[in-house]
């Protein structure tokens, strides 16, 4: 089946350029020219990836991304930004974006980033199919429902973002294994985010605040001083 990509970009020339070059990869595209229209389109129809500009009329890209993630829409999102500061990029990642690209960008890099996102989706789907018996991970009173992407503690649902879930699941599949920040960043966010290890720290802190009875004495998400983090060392 041909993959579908939603392009949310208010500049007609840039949107058309992206569409033409994605269609050359045999991808289907839909182009929305304001944030609200893009948000509604992503709600209504299923896409394999979303290319989302930050500066948009109607609704800014960061808000679109944040709202979709709050609604459990985990479609991979590539943010486009004219802003070059590290803080702007980090904000994009922390509201749930999977990747970012700074304008002006090369067509080849755009194509490479989209292909990488689509490969990641395909790998995740194949992993789920091949490991269909691994539906639940249980650690004392904590349950991770992999298929439904839900986390429960004492049978109460814990709301987490897409990246928080991915980070927790990656560590929980290998309890007791110690990971450096760089390893977690590369595994969950991808190699292109080298240098943003503090993004891992902020996600770890948010997970603790949601999972732990006392975040100052964590039981599940543990720090290994001078190295990194591990999950639940029983």
N, C-alpha and C positions, 0 to 999 in steps of 0.2 A: 504493500500500500504506500502511495506517495505521501511523504511527510508534509504537513501544513505549517506554515510560519505566519504569525500575525506581526505586521509591522506597524508600530504606532509612532509616527513621525510627522510633524506639522509642515516641514519644508518639502514641497512637492518634488523638487529635483532630487533631493537626497532619498526620499521614499521610493521614487521611481528607479533610481540607480540601484538601491538595495534589492528591490523586487526583481529587476532584470537579471542581476547577478546571482540571486538565489534560484531563480527559475532556470538559469543555465546549469544548475546542479540538479535539475529535475524535481525541484521543490515547488509546491503550490504556495501562493502568497495572497494575503488580504492586507490592504493598506488602509489604516485609519489615520485621520489628520488631527485629531485632538484627543486628549487624555480620557475624557468621559466616554467618548465613542469607543475608544479602545478597550476601556474597562468593561463596558457593556457587552462588547463583542467577545471578549475573553470569558465572560460569565456565561454567555449564550451558547457558544460553540467550543468544541475541543480542538486544541492546537498542540503541535509537538514542540514548539518553541515560540517565544515572543521576543521581538526586538523592540525595546522601549526607550524612547528619548526621555531625558529628564525634564527639559524645559518645554512644556506643552500648554496650550490653551485648554480651558475646560476643567482639567485636573492634572496636576503635575505628575510626572512619571514615578517619583518616589511614593506618592500617595497611592497611585494605581497599584504598584508592586506590593505595598504594605497591605492594602485592602484585599487583594487576591490571596495573599498568604494567610491572612486572618480567616478567610473563607475556605481554607484548605485546598486552594488551587495551587498545585505544585508544578505547573508547567514551567520548564526552564526559561529563565529571563536573562537576556543580554541587555544591559543598560548602555545607552549611548549618551555621552556627556561632552559638552564643550568645556566643562570645568576640569582643571588639571590638578587641583589640590588633592593631597592625600586624604584629607578629611571628607571631601565629597565622595570619593571612591569608597571609603570605609562605610559611610552612611548607606550607600547603595547596597553593599554586601550585607550589612546588618539588618536591613529591612527585608531581606530575602532574595536579592538578586543573585544569580549564579555566576555571572561574569560581567565585565564592563569593557567598553571600548571608547577611547577618547577621540573626539573629532579634532582635526581631520584624520581619517583612517584609510588604510589601503583596502581595496576590494579583496585581495587575497587573504589578508588577515581576517576580515569579516567572514569570508567563506570558511576559513579554517576554524574560527571560533564556533560558528554555527554547526559545522560538521562534528566538532568535538562534543558539543552539547547533545546532539542527536545520538552520537555513539554512546554517550553516558546513559541516556534514556534507554536505548536498546539493550545495553549491558544490564541495567537494573531490571528490566522486564524479563530478560532471559534468566537472570539469577533467581528472580521470584518464581519463574516457571520450573526451573530445575530443582529448586529447593522448596517446593510447595508444602512439604511436611513441616518446615520450620516456620510455623505461623506465629507462635508465641515464645517469648523469652521471659522467664520468671526468676526473680531474685528477691527472696523473702516476700515482702508485701508489694513489690514493684513488678508490674507486668508490662511488657512491650509487645503490642499487637502489630506485627510487621505488615500484614496485608492491609489492615485498616489504618495504619500509620497513627496509632493511638498509644498513649501512655497512661497507665492506671496505677494509682497507689491506694491500697485499701479499697479497691473497686471504684474509686473516684477518678474521673477523667482529669488529666493535667494538660492544659493547653500549652503547646509549644509551637514555635515556628518550624518551617520546613527544614532549615539548616540546623536548628537545635535538635530536631528528630534525627537527621542524618548523622550528626556528630555523635549523639548518644548511641545510636544503633551501631555505628562503626566500632565504638569502644566496647559495647555490650556483647558483641559477637565474639570478643576475645577477652573475657574478664581476667583481670590480673596482669594483662600485658601493658607495659609502660610505653607510651608514645610521646615523642617530642612534639612541640608545637608545630615544627616544620612538617613532620609526618602527618599530623592531623590536617594541617592546612592543605597539603598536597592531595590527601586522600578525599577530603570532603569538599574543598573549594576548587582544587585543581592547581597544577604547577604554575599557572600564569599569575597567581597571587603571592608569589614569593616576596617576602618583606613585610607581610601584613599579619605577623604572628599575633599581634595584640587583638586582632579580630577573633582568634581562637580564645584568648583570655576572656573577652567580654561574653562570648557565647557560653563558655564554661561557667562563668559567674551567674548568668541568667538561668542556666539549667539547675544549678545548685539552689537558687532562690525558689525554684518551682518544685524540685524533687525532694529536697532534704527537709526534715523536720527542724533541724538547726543547721543553717548553711555554714556556720563557723566550725561545726563538727560534722563534716559530711560523712555519709555512710556509703554512698554510691559513686560519686564523682570525686576522685581523690587526687591530690597533688603529690607528686614525687619531687621533692625539692631539688633544684639544680638540674632536673631532667625534663619533666613534663607532667603528664596526667595518666591515670589508669582508672578503670571502672571496677568497682566492687571486688576487692580482694578478700574472699571469704577465709 
